[in-house]
Amino acid sequence: MVEIVREHDVLGFDRYPETVEAMLSQHDWEDQLNKLRVGTVLTFSLTENRNEQYVSYVVDQLQDGTKVFLIRPAWLNKGYDFKVCVEGWDETANPAPSHSEIYSDLYWKREQDDADSFEALCKAVMDIHQGESPTAVLDKYGETFDFSVGRTPEALLKPLPWLFIEQDIRYWNYTGRNMTIELVEELYDNQPLSELSLELQELGAIHETPLAIPNQ
C-alpha cells in the first residue's frame, strides 16, 4: 500500500490542464498517439512538486462513480512511469489491473458468452489501442455487449487507454502500446489456451470482485 499525499483531478482522455493544452497547440501533431503520451508527461511535469510522493490523478469514472486513477510514481519509480488503478478491481488498497487479468477476462468471455459480444469487445479494445476514447467505443459497441461472466465491459475498457499510454512512455522509442495488444488479437483469432502465453486468472476469483457482472 502507498499513502497518497495529494489527489489531482486534472487528467482525462485527450484532455489536459490549460497550460499543457497551450503547449500542445504549438505543435502540428501528425501522430495523435504521440500527442497523448507527451500531454501526459507534460501534465506530470507541471503539476508535481520535486519532493512529493505519492500523488494520484483521477482520469475517468464508471457510471456508478467508481474512479479510474493513476498513481505516481509507480512502485519501481522509473522516470515518468505510473500505475493504473480502478476502485474495486481487487481487494488491495491500490487496485491495479494487470494485463494478464484483462486477458483472462476476455478469455472467459470468449469461452462462455455470445460470440458477437466477444467480437465487439475485442474491436472496442483495438479501437482504444488506435487512439479512440473508452466513451466513444462504449457508445459504438455497447448495445452489442451481452455478457454473463467476468467484469463489466466498462470496467475493462476505461483503464485501457492509460495502460497503453504507460507502455508508450516506458518504451518510448520501441514497441510501446503494441506490446499489450498482441494477445488480444490472438484471442480474437480464436487461438486455443494451450497456444497462448497467458497466466489465466480463475473465473471464480474475478466474480469475487465488486466489478464483476452482477448476479454471478
Backbone as a chain_set.jsonl record, in Angstrom:
{"seq": "MVEIVREHDVLGFDRYPETVEAMLSQHDWEDQLNKLRVGTVLTFSLTENRNEQYVSYVVDQLQDGTKVFLIRPAWLNKGYDFKVCVEGWDETANPAPSHSEIYSDLYWKREQDDADSFEALCKAVMDIHQGESPTAVLDKYGETFDFSVGRTPEALLKPLPWLFIEQDIRYWNYTGRNMTIELVEELYDNQPLSELSLELQELGAIHETPLAIPNQ", "coords": {"N": [[0.843, -1.201, 0.0], [0.49, 2.253, -0.77], [0.775, 5.573, 0.481], [-1.27, 8.14, -0.393], [-0.5, 11.444, -0.984], [-1.522, 13.625, -2.234], [-4.25, 14.419, -4.357], [-5.04, 14.752, -7.736], [-7.377, 16.136, -9.988], [-7.189, 16.398, -12.818], [-6.649, 15.239, -15.22], [-7.897, 13.759, -18.209], [-9.112, 11.566, -20.755], [-7.391, 12.542, -23.558], [-7.529, 15.158, -22.688], [-6.228, 17.872, -21.06], [-4.593, 19.937, -18.519], [-5.007, 23.532, -18.754], [-2.582, 24.947, -19.23], [-0.968, 22.942, -20.286], [-2.427, 22.21, -22.557], [-2.063, 24.556, -24.013], [0.666, 24.42, -24.626], [0.717, 22.052, -26.165], [-0.753, 22.852, -28.355], [0.983, 24.302, -29.868], [2.293, 22.705, -31.594], [2.187, 20.792, -34.591], [0.553, 17.969, -34.683], [1.157, 15.085, -36.19], [0.996, 12.472, -35.421], [-1.352, 11.368, -33.385], [-1.305, 9.659, -31.209], [1.218, 10.043, -30.174], [0.88, 12.61, -29.251], [-0.811, 12.125, -27.085], [0.854, 10.775, -25.234], [2.882, 12.678, -24.815], [1.388, 14.826, -23.825], [0.55, 13.704, -21.404], [3.005, 13.342, -20.034], [3.871, 16.031, -19.878], [1.875, 17.044, -18.206], [2.36, 15.684, -15.786], [4.869, 16.804, -15.276], [4.35, 19.523, -14.813], [2.565, 19.63, -12.701], [3.456, 18.275, -10.463], [5.325, 18.41, -7.441], [8.809, 18.639, -6.597], [9.613, 17.205, -4.303], [7.518, 15.555, -3.737], [5.546, 12.72, -2.937], [3.411, 10.053, -2.583], [1.392, 10.777, -5.488], [-1.912, 11.066, -6.888], [-3.955, 10.82, -9.852], [-7.113, 11.436, -10.922], [-8.68, 10.032, -13.608], [-10.878, 9.072, -14.951], [-14.23, 7.772, -14.644], [-16.532, 5.162, -13.711], [-19.973, 4.452, -14.566], [-21.29, 4.255, -12.136], [-19.865, 5.877, -10.504], [-17.433, 4.863, -9.649], [-13.947, 5.239, -9.419], [-11.387, 5.674, -11.874], [-7.979, 5.803, -11.7], [-4.628, 7.21, -11.63], [-1.463, 6.418, -10.171], [1.385, 8.073, -9.1], [4.821, 8.206, -8.151], [5.231, 5.062, -9.965], [5.661, 1.756, -8.525], [8.284, 0.882, -9.042], [9.45, 3.23, -9.625], [10.454, 4.501, -12.029], [11.381, 6.999, -13.886], [8.893, 8.594, -15.773], [6.996, 6.72, -15.277], [3.884, 5.173, -14.296], [1.175, 3.896, -12.253], [-1.8, 2.275, -13.118], [-5.006, 2.332, -11.786], [-8.136, 0.931, -10.639], [-10.926, 1.465, -8.74], [-12.089, -1.123, -6.67], [-11.209, -3.136, -8.324], [-9.725, -5.229, -7.281], [-9.105, -6.519, -3.954], [-7.107, -5.01, -2.839], [-5.407, -2.056, -1.518], [-4.526, -0.335, -3.478], [-5.767, -0.884, -6.223], [-4.742, -2.351, -9.029], [-5.235, -3.111, -12.371], [-3.867, -5.909, -13.987], [-2.175, -6.87, -17.013], [-2.503, -9.594, -17.593], [-4.779, -10.215, -16.124], [-6.748, -8.766, -17.457], [-6.596, -9.966, -19.998], [-7.337, -12.548, -19.219], [-10.001, -12.164, -18.459], [-11.127, -11.507, -20.932], [-10.682, -13.95, -22.202], [-12.378, -15.752, -20.763], [-14.867, -14.654, -21.378], [-14.883, -15.123, -24.108], [-15.001, -17.91, -24.12], [-17.379, -18.549, -22.794], [-19.501, -16.879, -23.404], [-21.641, -14.973, -25.661], [-20.699, -15.015, -29.085], [-20.78, -12.811, -30.841], [-20.875, -10.678, -29.05], [-18.385, -10.953, -27.823], [-16.674, -10.531, -30.022], [-17.289, -7.841, -30.579], [-16.363, -6.633, -28.24], [-13.604, -7.122, -28.403], [-13.053, -5.622, -30.703], [-13.593, -3.113, -29.676], [-11.5, -2.862, -27.813], [-9.334, -2.869, -29.602], [-9.867, -0.528, -31.025], [-9.495, 1.401, -29.01], [-6.795, 0.978, -28.633], [-5.911, 2.103, -30.988], [-6.329, 4.739, -30.469], [-8.878, 5.771, -29.899], [-11.389, 6.967, -27.606], [-12.53, 5.505, -24.472], [-15.226, 6.182, -23.942], [-16.212, 6.717, -26.497], [-15.986, 4.196, -27.772], [-17.63, 2.652, -26.162], [-20.087, 3.833, -26.705], [-20.229, 3.105, -29.372], [-20.162, 0.271, -29.46], [-21.602, -0.68, -27.313], [-24.334, -1.548, -27.243], [-24.163, -4.051, -28.316], [-22.942, -5.626, -26.449], [-23.397, -8.378, -24.395], [-22.964, -9.949, -21.805], [-22.312, -12.588, -19.455], [-20.381, -13.396, -17.733], [-17.322, -12.634, -15.914], [-15.81, -9.329, -15.525], [-17.526, -6.133, -15.739], [-17.969, -4.711, -19.027], [-17.379, -1.946, -19.13], [-15.676, -1.58, -16.915], [-13.468, -2.969, -17.817], [-12.692, -1.558, -20.127], [-12.29, 1.215, -19.583], [-9.85, 1.676, -18.074], [-8.005, 1.023, -20.026], [-6.881, 2.878, -22.09], [-4.993, 4.246, -20.586], [-3.279, 2.285, -19.703], [-2.164, 1.658, -22.165], [-0.947, 4.146, -22.809], [0.892, 4.304, -20.721], [2.631, 2.228, -21.441], [3.573, 3.302, -23.842], [5.075, 5.448, -22.866], [6.956, 4.212, -21.194], [8.38, 2.563, -22.959], [9.618, 4.288, -24.947], [10.868, 4.671, -27.522], [10.382, 2.305, -28.756], [8.343, -0.576, -29.021], [6.129, 0.121, -27.495], [2.712, 0.635, -26.991], [1.991, -1.482, -28.619], [2.922, -3.773, -27.47], [0.995, -4.607, -25.746], [-1.228, -5.447, -27.103], [-1.08, -7.719, -28.649], [-1.829, -10.259, -27.576], [-4.561, -9.921, -27.286], [-5.327, -9.827, -29.954], [-4.691, -12.434, -30.646], [-6.509, -13.86, -29.044], [-8.841, -12.93, -30.235], [-8.55, -14.092, -32.721], [-9.18, -16.631, -32.102], [-7.359, -18.463, -31.007], [-6.371, -21.398, -29.243], [-6.239, -21.981, -25.649], [-3.944, -23.424, -24.99], [-2.049, -22.499, -26.747], [-1.582, -19.934, -26.065], [0.273, -17.369, -24.437], [-0.44, -17.07, -21.543], [-1.131, -16.453, -18.218], [-3.596, -17.678, -16.612], [-6.258, -16.162, -14.926], [-8.471, -17.399, -12.513], [-11.951, -17.838, -13.055], [-13.703, -17.75, -10.894], [-12.318, -16.16, -9.046], [-12.4, -13.683, -10.323], [-15.132, -13.191, -10.211], [-15.503, -12.662, -7.557], [-14.893, -10.039, -7.188], [-15.844, -6.553, -6.774], [-16.396, -5.426, -9.265], [-17.392, -7.302, -10.933], [-19.722, -8.705, -13.292], [-23.104, -8.361, -12.381], [-24.999, -10.689, -10.291], [-23.592, -13.11, -10.306]], "CA": [[0.0, 0.0, 0.0], [1.183, 3.535, -0.735], [-0.031, 6.641, 1.049], [-1.448, 9.233, -1.337], [-0.377, 12.722, -0.295], [-2.311, 14.642, -2.935], [-5.019, 13.891, -5.471], [-5.338, 15.711, -8.801], [-8.488, 15.821, -10.874], [-6.821, 17.284, -13.932], [-6.446, 14.494, -16.448], [-8.962, 12.982, -18.805], [-8.585, 11.089, -22.019], [-7.22, 13.619, -24.54], [-7.892, 16.433, -22.057], [-5.147, 18.187, -20.141], [-4.716, 21.282, -17.954], [-4.954, 24.614, -19.739], [-1.194, 25.263, -19.602], [-0.479, 21.856, -21.143], [-3.102, 22.354, -23.842], [-1.423, 25.663, -24.724], [1.928, 23.908, -25.158], [0.436, 21.072, -27.206], [-1.311, 23.529, -29.521], [2.073, 24.912, -30.619], [2.897, 21.713, -32.481], [1.286, 20.126, -35.524], [0.712, 16.563, -34.322], [0.782, 14.111, -37.206], [0.697, 11.237, -34.703], [-2.151, 11.725, -32.218], [-0.887, 8.822, -30.082], [2.366, 10.711, -29.577], [0.331, 13.753, -28.509], [-1.345, 11.617, -25.82], [1.915, 10.488, -24.265], [3.563, 13.93, -24.484], [0.492, 15.566, -22.957], [0.587, 13.082, -20.081], [4.298, 13.667, -19.429], [3.863, 17.46, -19.544], [0.999, 17.24, -17.047], [3.119, 15.27, -14.607], [5.979, 17.736, -15.059], [3.888, 20.836, -14.366], [1.693, 19.585, -11.526], [4.07, 17.602, -9.326], [6.442, 19.048, -6.75], [10.015, 17.801, -6.614], [9.73, 16.36, -3.122], [6.185, 14.996, -3.482], [5.41, 11.286, -3.153], [2.896, 9.677, -3.886], [0.225, 11.556, -5.879], [-2.81, 10.35, -7.796], [-4.694, 11.598, -10.841], [-8.375, 10.827, -11.32], [-8.717, 10.202, -15.062], [-12.164, 8.657, -15.505], [-15.051, 7.072, -13.674], [-17.585, 4.324, -14.252], [-21.286, 5.086, -14.438], [-21.705, 4.29, -10.734], [-18.972, 6.766, -9.775], [-16.166, 4.206, -9.379], [-12.868, 6.02, -10.011], [-10.182, 5.179, -12.542], [-6.971, 6.788, -11.308], [-3.213, 6.884, -11.783], [-0.589, 6.719, -9.031], [2.755, 8.445, -9.458], [5.443, 7.33, -9.144], [4.935, 3.636, -9.838], [6.434, 1.118, -7.451], [9.701, 0.814, -9.398], [9.925, 4.62, -9.667], [11.292, 4.673, -13.212], [11.042, 8.154, -14.714], [7.505, 9.025, -15.826], [6.15, 5.549, -15.114], [2.773, 5.319, -13.36], [0.341, 2.722, -12.051], [-3.207, 2.495, -13.43], [-5.843, 1.666, -10.787], [-9.594, 1.047, -10.721], [-11.523, 1.107, -7.46], [-12.839, -2.358, -6.687], [-10.679, -4.163, -9.238], [-9.464, -6.325, -6.36], [-9.277, -6.111, -2.566], [-5.942, -4.272, -2.362], [-5.625, -0.621, -1.328], [-4.229, 0.32, -4.757], [-6.169, -1.985, -7.112], [-4.217, -2.103, -10.375], [-5.438, -4.201, -13.329], [-2.701, -6.413, -14.71], [-2.506, -7.281, -18.366], [-2.976, -10.981, -17.593], [-6.153, -10.223, -15.622], [-7.61, -8.302, -18.546], [-6.625, -11.037, -20.997], [-8.107, -13.661, -18.661], [-11.414, -11.804, -18.541], [-11.504, -11.67, -22.334], [-10.696, -15.386, -22.499], [-13.595, -16.369, -20.216], [-15.997, -14.173, -22.168], [-14.838, -15.851, -25.373], [-15.347, -19.309, -23.929], [-18.678, -18.81, -22.168], [-20.546, -15.924, -23.774], [-22.036, -14.804, -27.046], [-19.565, -14.742, -29.965], [-20.88, -11.448, -31.367], [-20.498, -9.775, -27.967], [-16.935, -11.044, -27.656], [-16.048, -9.859, -31.174], [-17.462, -6.4, -30.406], [-15.48, -6.194, -27.162], [-12.24, -7.094, -28.94], [-12.953, -4.471, -31.596], [-13.517, -1.932, -28.816], [-10.123, -2.817, -27.305], [-8.458, -2.493, -30.699], [-10.108, 0.891, -31.319], [-8.8, 2.162, -27.967], [-5.374, 0.855, -28.966], [-5.638, 3.035, -32.093], [-6.439, 6.112, -30.007], [-10.235, 6.211, -29.576], [-11.666, 7.048, -26.174], [-13.462, 4.485, -23.981], [-16.598, 6.646, -24.099], [-16.588, 6.558, -27.905], [-16.18, 2.784, -28.125], [-18.824, 2.174, -25.454], [-21.219, 4.303, -27.498], [-20.241, 2.393, -30.655], [-20.365, -1.177, -29.354], [-22.264, -1.048, -26.064], [-25.586, -2.269, -27.438], [-23.846, -5.433, -28.71], [-22.419, -6.359, -25.299], [-24.36, -9.182, -23.636], [-22.068, -10.876, -21.129], [-22.775, -13.175, -18.201], [-19.222, -13.744, -16.905], [-16.23, -11.667, -15.86], [-16.085, -7.961, -15.101], [-18.336, -5.371, -16.685], [-17.166, -4.154, -20.125], [-16.922, -0.607, -18.777], [-14.523, -1.708, -16.024], [-12.338, -3.432, -18.619], [-12.299, -0.636, -21.19], [-11.912, 2.573, -19.174], [-8.425, 1.833, -17.747], [-7.125, 0.591, -21.118], [-6.042, 3.882, -22.753], [-3.892, 4.634, -19.709], [-2.304, 1.192, -19.777], [-1.457, 1.835, -23.436], [-0.084, 5.33, -22.708], [2.008, 3.951, -19.834], [3.575, 1.454, -22.24], [4.202, 4.234, -24.781], [6.06, 6.253, -22.147], [8.043, 3.367, -20.678], [9.16, 2.071, -24.099], [9.403, 5.485, -25.758], [11.317, 4.528, -28.916], [10.282, 0.897, -29.148], [7.026, -1.025, -29.471], [5.092, 0.8, -26.738], [1.396, 0.032, -26.803], [1.842, -2.716, -29.383], [3.258, -4.9, -26.613], [-0.162, -5.005, -24.952], [-2.377, -5.77, -27.949], [-0.884, -8.951, -29.411], [-2.61, -11.365, -27.036], [-5.962, -9.644, -27.617], [-5.503, -10.257, -31.339], [-4.678, -13.898, -30.648], [-7.81, -14.284, -28.53], [-9.816, -12.594, -31.275], [-8.364, -15.081, -33.788], [-9.666, -17.905, -31.556], [-6.305, -19.405, -30.664], [-6.686, -22.127, -28.014], [-5.48, -21.595, -24.463], [-2.651, -24.1, -24.999], [-1.13, -21.773, -27.613], [-1.495, -18.561, -25.595], [1.18, -17.088, -23.322], [-1.391, -16.457, -20.635], [-1.31, -16.967, -16.874], [-5.037, -17.496, -16.551], [-6.922, -15.915, -13.65], [-9.67, -18.21, -12.396], [-13.184, -17.082, -13.185], [-14.257, -17.544, -9.562], [-11.626, -15.023, -8.431], [-12.939, -12.486, -10.955], [-16.503, -12.978, -9.76], [-15.491, -12.187, -6.187], [-14.572, -8.613, -7.156], [-17.022, -5.68, -6.914], [-16.626, -5.014, -10.654], [-17.927, -8.418, -11.702], [-21.095, -8.578, -13.785], [-23.978, -8.742, -11.262], [-25.747, -11.953, -10.231], [-22.755, -14.281, -10.518]], "C": [[0.873, 1.244, 0.0], [0.232, 4.581, -0.166], [-0.077, 7.807, 0.071], [-1.398, 10.555, -0.582], [-1.178, 13.826, -0.977], [-3.023, 13.993, -4.108], [-5.325, 15.013, -6.451], [-6.564, 15.223, -9.567], [-8.32, 16.637, -12.147], [-6.629, 16.549, -15.245], [-7.75, 13.867, -16.913], [-8.421, 12.498, -20.126], [-8.578, 12.223, -23.037], [-7.676, 14.972, -23.989], [-6.881, 16.724, -20.963], [-5.357, 19.581, -19.545], [-4.476, 22.356, -19.015], [-3.532, 24.936, -20.176], [-0.605, 24.198, -20.52], [-1.117, 21.944, -22.517], [-2.465, 23.465, -24.672], [-0.109, 25.213, -25.351], [1.674, 22.952, -26.325], [-0.053, 21.737, -28.487], [-0.235, 24.183, -30.391], [2.692, 23.967, -31.641], [1.827, 21.092, -33.364], [1.475, 18.617, -35.368], [0.227, 15.663, -35.451], [0.375, 12.79, -36.558], [-0.036, 11.598, -33.416], [-1.807, 10.866, -30.997], [0.331, 9.43, -29.387], [1.907, 11.926, -28.773], [-0.194, 13.303, -27.148], [-0.229, 11.402, -24.802], [2.662, 11.76, -23.867], [2.694, 14.772, -23.555], [0.482, 15.025, -21.54], [1.873, 13.44, -19.354], [4.349, 15.142, -19.02], [2.997, 17.733, -18.309], [1.696, 16.838, -15.762], [4.186, 16.311, -14.262], [5.515, 19.036, -14.426], [3.087, 20.8, -13.071], [2.346, 18.966, -10.302], [5.225, 18.407, -8.758], [7.62, 18.095, -6.661], [10.063, 16.808, -5.451], [8.432, 15.636, -2.781], [6.126, 13.517, -3.838], [4.344, 10.765, -2.194], [1.7, 10.581, -4.205], [-0.639, 10.71, -6.814], [-3.521, 11.326, -8.707], [-5.972, 10.831, -11.176], [-8.571, 11.095, -12.814], [-10.048, 9.812, -15.69], [-12.996, 8.087, -14.366], [-16.085, 6.22, -14.382], [-18.931, 4.993, -13.981], [-21.748, 5.184, -12.99], [-20.799, 5.17, -9.874], [-17.643, 6.148, -9.383], [-15.038, 4.913, -10.124], [-11.847, 5.154, -10.74], [-9.107, 6.223, -12.264], [-5.567, 6.26, -11.526], [-2.5, 7.198, -10.482], [0.814, 6.966, -9.555], [3.577, 8.664, -8.191], [4.964, 5.891, -8.975], [5.926, 3.008, -8.876], [7.924, 1.07, -7.77], [10.315, 2.199, -9.585], [10.892, 4.866, -10.826], [10.761, 5.839, -14.051], [9.584, 8.54, -14.62], [6.531, 7.854, -15.734], [5.017, 5.846, -14.131], [1.997, 4.011, -13.285], [-1.109, 3.096, -12.312], [-4.054, 1.684, -12.458], [-7.321, 1.893, -11.078], [-10.158, 0.609, -9.382], [-12.328, -0.182, -7.603], [-12.326, -3.416, -7.636], [-10.318, -5.42, -8.453], [-9.571, -5.763, -4.942], [-8.098, -5.316, -2.019], [-6.267, -2.786, -2.243], [-5.403, 0.162, -2.621], [-4.493, -0.688, -5.87], [-5.817, -1.741, -8.576], [-4.479, -3.296, -11.289], [-4.12, -4.631, -13.972], [-3.139, -6.812, -16.117], [-3.071, -8.697, -18.385], [-4.405, -11.076, -17.071], [-7.135, -9.765, -16.694], [-7.717, -9.372, -19.622], [-7.471, -12.211, -20.503], [-9.603, -13.394, -18.762], [-11.921, -11.96, -19.97], [-11.61, -13.157, -22.696], [-11.995, -16.031, -22.011], [-14.834, -15.893, -20.963], [-16.041, -14.884, -23.515], [-15.376, -17.263, -25.221], [-16.801, -19.518, -23.504], [-19.801, -17.882, -22.616], [-20.733, -15.846, -25.283], [-20.86, -14.363, -27.921], [-19.599, -13.314, -30.51], [-20.481, -10.424, -30.304], [-18.991, -9.764, -27.778], [-16.219, -10.332, -28.793], [-16.143, -8.344, -31.029], [-16.537, -5.868, -29.323], [-14.036, -6.132, -27.643], [-12.048, -5.914, -29.885], [-12.878, -3.173, -30.794], [-12.113, -1.758, -28.258], [-9.172, -2.343, -28.399], [-8.638, -1.028, -31.094], [-9.429, 1.788, -30.283], [-7.299, 2.124, -28.213], [-4.976, 1.833, -30.061], [-5.862, 4.494, -31.71], [-7.836, 6.609, -29.724], [-10.439, 6.195, -28.065], [-12.585, 5.907, -25.749], [-14.917, 4.895, -24.155], [-17.084, 6.427, -25.528], [-16.844, 5.094, -28.245], [-17.359, 2.184, -27.381], [-20.085, 2.618, -26.177], [-21.362, 3.477, -28.773], [-20.685, 0.934, -30.503], [-21.259, -1.604, -28.187], [-23.534, -1.856, -26.229], [-25.364, -3.72, -27.834], [-23.416, -6.27, -27.522], [-23.553, -7.073, -24.569], [-23.579, -10.293, -22.944], [-22.669, -11.361, -19.812], [-21.626, -13.497, -17.257], [-18.201, -12.608, -16.924], [-16.662, -10.309, -15.323], [-16.95, -7.249, -16.143], [-17.453, -4.829, -17.804], [-16.61, -2.778, -19.803], [-15.683, -0.657, -17.897], [-13.284, -2.187, -16.758], [-11.806, -2.343, -19.539], [-11.758, 0.696, -20.679], [-10.474, 2.705, -18.672], [-7.495, 1.608, -18.927], [-6.308, 1.705, -21.762], [-4.84, 4.269, -21.92], [-2.853, 3.534, -19.609], [-1.495, 1.298, -21.067], [-0.496, 3.026, -23.372], [1.119, 5.038, -21.813], [3.064, 3.152, -20.593], [4.295, 2.345, -23.258], [5.314, 5.035, -24.107], [7.239, 5.392, -21.708], [8.953, 2.894, -21.805], [9.078, 3.121, -25.22], [9.752, 5.287, -27.222], [11.187, 3.104, -29.432], [8.829, 0.562, -29.486], [5.876, -0.414, -28.69], [3.809, 0.011, -26.6], [1.199, -1.259, -27.583], [2.165, -3.955, -28.547], [2.03, -5.439, -25.883], [-1.339, -5.492, -25.796], [-2.263, -7.142, -28.601], [-1.747, -10.1, -28.902], [-4.102, -11.158, -27.277], [-6.246, -10.105, -29.048], [-5.514, -11.769, -31.449], [-5.984, -14.467, -30.102], [-8.897, -14.07, -29.575], [-9.759, -13.606, -32.42], [-8.678, -16.501, -33.326], [-8.555, -18.922, -31.321], [-6.633, -20.093, -29.348], [-5.773, -21.714, -26.87], [-4.083, -22.201, -24.47], [-1.608, -23.367, -25.835], [-0.939, -20.324, -27.173], [-0.501, -18.444, -24.45], [0.39, -16.331, -22.265], [-1.403, -17.194, -19.302], [-2.756, -16.676, -16.483], [-5.524, -17.254, -15.123], [-8.224, -16.701, -13.611], [-10.913, -17.325, -12.419], [-13.806, -16.796, -11.817], [-13.631, -16.352, -8.858], [-12.125, -13.703, -9.023], [-14.317, -12.164, -10.387], [-16.591, -12.548, -8.304], [-15.241, -10.695, -6.082], [-15.839, -7.77, -7.327], [-17.356, -5.308, -8.357], [-17.136, -6.141, -11.532], [-19.35, -8.107, -12.181], [-22.036, -9.092, -12.697], [-24.595, -10.132, -11.436], [-24.91, -13.166, -10.62], [-22.956, -15.281, -9.377]], "O": [[1.889, 1.289, 0.694], [-0.984, 4.471, -0.323], [0.956, 8.391, -0.255], [-2.168, 10.764, 0.355], [-1.478, 14.848, -0.36], [-2.468, 13.12, -4.775], [-5.803, 16.081, -6.067], [-6.747, 14.021, -9.76], [-9.173, 17.446, -12.51], [-6.46, 17.184, -16.285], [-8.597, 13.492, -16.102], [-7.376, 12.968, -20.578], [-9.623, 12.797, -23.345], [-8.151, 15.825, -24.738], [-6.696, 15.923, -20.047], [-6.212, 20.329, -20.019], [-3.829, 22.114, -20.035], [-3.289, 25.175, -21.359], [0.166, 24.512, -21.426], [-0.439, 21.775, -23.531], [-2.339, 23.338, -25.889], [0.196, 25.584, -26.485], [2.342, 23.036, -27.355], [0.204, 21.238, -29.583], [-0.511, 24.574, -31.525], [3.518, 24.379, -32.457], [0.693, 20.892, -32.929], [2.451, 18.057, -35.867], [-0.978, 15.5, -35.646], [-0.483, 12.075, -37.076], [0.578, 12.078, -32.463], [-2.001, 11.307, -29.864], [0.463, 9.345, -28.166], [2.484, 12.235, -27.73], [-0.039, 14.02, -26.16], [-0.354, 11.799, -23.644], [3.039, 11.911, -22.705], [3.2, 15.368, -22.603], [0.413, 15.792, -20.58], [1.837, 13.805, -18.179], [4.821, 15.463, -17.93], [3.353, 18.558, -17.468], [1.637, 17.557, -14.764], [4.377, 16.653, -13.095], [6.218, 19.596, -13.585], [2.941, 21.827, -12.408], [1.829, 19.121, -9.196], [6.005, 19.009, -9.497], [7.441, 16.877, -6.651], [10.517, 15.678, -5.627], [8.265, 15.156, -1.66], [6.592, 13.104, -4.9], [4.438, 11.075, -1.007], [1.061, 11.098, -3.289], [-0.161, 9.767, -7.444], [-3.673, 12.504, -8.384], [-5.911, 9.701, -11.661], [-8.623, 12.25, -13.238], [-10.324, 10.178, -16.833], [-12.505, 7.941, -13.247], [-16.472, 6.511, -15.514], [-19.008, 5.981, -13.251], [-22.509, 6.086, -12.643], [-20.947, 5.206, -8.652], [-16.792, 6.845, -8.83], [-15.15, 5.163, -11.325], [-11.492, 4.063, -10.294], [-9.301, 7.402, -12.558], [-5.335, 5.053, -11.599], [-2.876, 8.129, -9.769], [1.357, 6.186, -10.338], [3.071, 9.257, -7.238], [4.363, 5.546, -7.957], [6.901, 3.637, -8.465], [8.749, 1.203, -6.866], [11.534, 2.339, -9.69], [11.998, 5.37, -10.633], [9.816, 5.684, -14.824], [9.075, 8.79, -13.527], [5.359, 7.997, -16.082], [5.173, 6.677, -13.236], [2.142, 3.135, -14.138], [-1.6, 4.102, -11.8], [-3.848, 0.479, -12.317], [-7.71, 2.896, -11.676], [-9.894, -0.507, -8.936], [-13.137, -0.327, -8.519], [-12.928, -4.483, -7.756], [-10.574, -6.538, -8.902], [-10.072, -4.655, -4.751], [-8.091, -4.978, -0.835], [-7.263, -2.311, -2.788], [-6.023, 1.204, -2.833], [-3.556, -1.282, -6.405], [-6.517, -1.008, -9.276], [-3.992, -4.393, -11.012], [-3.353, -3.792, -14.446], [-4.318, -7.057, -16.372], [-4.021, -8.972, -19.119], [-5.169, -11.929, -17.524], [-8.228, -10.318, -16.819], [-8.812, -9.654, -20.108], [-8.23, -12.801, -21.271], [-10.38, -14.285, -19.107], [-13.014, -12.482, -20.193], [-12.525, -13.564, -23.412], [-12.64, -16.771, -22.755], [-15.766, -16.673, -21.159], [-17.12, -15.212, -24.009], [-16.111, -17.755, -26.077], [-17.393, -20.55, -23.818], [-20.952, -18.092, -22.234], [-20.08, -16.545, -26.058], [-20.113, -13.456, -27.555], [-18.553, -12.675, -30.627], [-19.831, -9.425, -30.611], [-18.386, -8.707, -27.597], [-15.255, -9.604, -28.555], [-15.182, -7.634, -31.324], [-15.984, -4.776, -29.461], [-13.319, -5.183, -27.322], [-10.996, -5.275, -29.871], [-12.18, -2.239, -31.187], [-11.587, -0.645, -28.227], [-8.302, -1.509, -28.148], [-7.669, -0.36, -31.457], [-8.852, 2.817, -30.635], [-6.609, 3.125, -28.021], [-3.853, 2.336, -30.076], [-5.62, 5.391, -32.518], [-7.996, 7.767, -29.339], [-9.738, 5.487, -27.342], [-13.342, 5.389, -26.57], [-15.76, 4.058, -24.479], [-18.219, 6.005, -25.749], [-17.815, 4.781, -28.933], [-18.029, 1.296, -27.907], [-21.053, 1.86, -26.255], [-22.475, 3.183, -29.207], [-21.473, 0.426, -31.301], [-21.631, -2.774, -28.091], [-23.793, -2.762, -25.438], [-26.273, -4.54, -27.706], [-23.509, -7.496, -27.568], [-24.541, -6.453, -24.176], [-23.532, -11.427, -23.422], [-23.425, -10.649, -19.15], [-21.862, -13.837, -16.097], [-18.207, -11.75, -17.806], [-17.739, -10.165, -14.745], [-17.083, -7.707, -17.277], [-16.289, -4.515, -17.556], [-15.475, -2.473, -20.17], [-14.746, 0.117, -18.093], [-12.165, -1.851, -16.369], [-10.593, -2.219, -19.711], [-10.847, 1.256, -21.29], [-9.9, 3.782, -18.831], [-6.317, 1.958, -18.855], [-5.112, 1.505, -21.973], [-3.783, 4.586, -22.464], [-1.666, 3.818, -19.447], [-0.288, 1.058, -21.069], [0.643, 2.927, -23.83], [2.233, 5.47, -22.107], [4.26, 3.373, -20.408], [5.487, 2.166, -23.507], [6.365, 5.272, -24.702], [8.392, 5.803, -21.837], [10.169, 2.83, -21.63], [8.537, 2.861, -26.295], [8.985, 5.705, -28.089], [11.81, 2.739, -30.429], [8.159, 1.339, -30.166], [4.743, -0.425, -29.172], [3.813, -1.136, -26.152], [0.324, -2.054, -27.242], [1.733, -5.059, -28.877], [2.02, -6.591, -25.449], [-2.355, -5.912, -25.241], [-3.269, -7.678, -29.065], [-2.332, -10.835, -29.697], [-4.834, -12.132, -27.456], [-7.288, -10.704, -29.316], [-6.26, -12.329, -32.252], [-6.507, -15.446, -30.635], [-9.762, -14.923, -29.773], [-10.784, -13.939, -33.016], [-8.469, -17.461, -34.067], [-8.791, -20.126, -31.426], [-7.124, -19.445, -28.424], [-4.687, -21.175, -27.081], [-3.134, -21.568, -24.008], [-0.409, -23.585, -25.656], [-0.221, -19.566, -27.825], [-0.438, -19.321, -23.588], [0.53, -15.118, -22.11], [-1.65, -18.399, -19.249], [-3.09, -15.563, -16.075], [-5.239, -18.042, -14.221], [-8.997, -16.673, -14.569], [-10.922, -16.22, -11.878], [-14.371, -15.724, -11.603], [-14.319, -15.612, -8.154], [-12.258, -12.714, -8.302], [-14.629, -11.005, -10.117], [-17.652, -12.112, -7.857], [-15.363, -10.13, -4.995], [-16.8, -8.217, -7.954], [-18.487, -4.913, -8.642], [-17.297, -5.966, -12.739], [-20.079, -7.342, -11.548], [-21.792, -10.162, -12.139], [-24.699, -10.667, -12.54], [-25.425, -14.129, -11.187], [-22.334, -16.343, -9.37]]}, "num_chains": 1, "name": "protein.A"}
